[in-house]
């Protein structure tokens, strides 16, 4: 019985040690900011546009990252969307991105960029 408890305590300690030394994203989540955003209509493909810019992670490491753009009108109705994803974005790392918007509506007046570290979780 004592041996079993010792084994259990050792396993718990090893798990906690690995979590605290690995830079667990629960303790230090990513913090993503966006800059240099431009949205350009495709001159050759009707209904397509591209959102381009730079993202920076000033928080913890992100194994996976999704980024979506929502183009909205003045009342906040979403008119067009698009998304992209990345792997392994470290603390302090910046990346350029390009999002294809296939249902582009030129009547948008504002945009929102959203991000998530879970697959298929940025609202379309």
N, C-alpha and C positions, 0 to 999 in steps of 0.2 A: 504494500500500500504506500509506504514512504517513497519507494522507488518510482511509482507511478506519479505521485504528486511532484516529485523532483523533476521528472521528465516533462510534465505539464507546465510547470513554472519556467523551465528552461525554454520550451517552445514559445511560450508567451513572451518571454524576454527577447528572444531572437526576432520574433515578428515585430515587436515594438522598436527594437534597435534598427531593423531594416527600414521601417517606415520613417523614423526620425532622421536617419542618415541618407536616405535616398532623395530628399527634397520633395517629399510627398505634396502633391498638388492641393490636398485638403488644408495643409498648413501654410502653404505659400502658393495660392492660385495664380494663374496668368492674369495679367492686366494689359488689355489690348487697347491701343489708341490708333486713330487713323489720321493721315495727313495727305496733302497734295491730291485731293480727289478731283477727278474730271470725268464727265459723262459725255460720250461722243456717239452720235448716230452713225451707223454703218452706211456709207454712201452706195453700197452695191447690193445689200440684202435688205429688202423691205421688212420693217418690223424688228430689226435687230439694232442693238446699241452696245456699248462697252463702258463699264465703269472701271476706272483705273486709279491707282493710288498706292500709298505705302502704309503698312501697318507696323507697329512696334509693340513688342512685349516687354513691359517694364516690371512684370511680376515673375512668378515661378515658371518652370519649364512646362510647355504644352506638348504632349505626345501627338495630339490631334486637334485641329482647329477648323471650324467652319465659319465662313464669313458670308453674309447675305446683304443685299441692298434692296430696299423698298422705295420705289418712286411713288410719291403721293401728290394728291391735289391739295388745294387750300383747306378743304374740309377734313383732310386726313385719310381719305379713301385711298387704298393702295391700288395703283394703276398698273404697275409693272414690277417684276422681281427678277432676281438672278442670284446665284451663289457660286462659291468656289471653296476649296479646302486645302489644307496644308498638313504636313507631318513634321514633328520635332522642331518646334520653335523655342529656342532657349531664351533665358533671361537676358534682356538687353538687345536681343536680335531684332532686326528690321527686315521686312520683305516687301518687295513690290508685288502688286496683285492686279489681275484683270478679271472682271466678271462679265460674262456674256449675258445680255438681257435679250431674250428671244421674243418677248411680247411687248416690245417698247411702244409706249404711248407718249407722244411729244407734249401732251398737255400737262405734264407733271410740273409742280412748282417747288417741291422740297423732297429731300431724300433722307432715309435713315439707314445707317449701317449697323448690323447686329452681328454678334459672334457667339459661338458656343464651343465647348470642348467635347460635346457628345455628338455622335453621328446622327444625321437626319433630324436635328432638333431646332435648326433655325427656321422660324415660321415663314412659309412661302405664301 
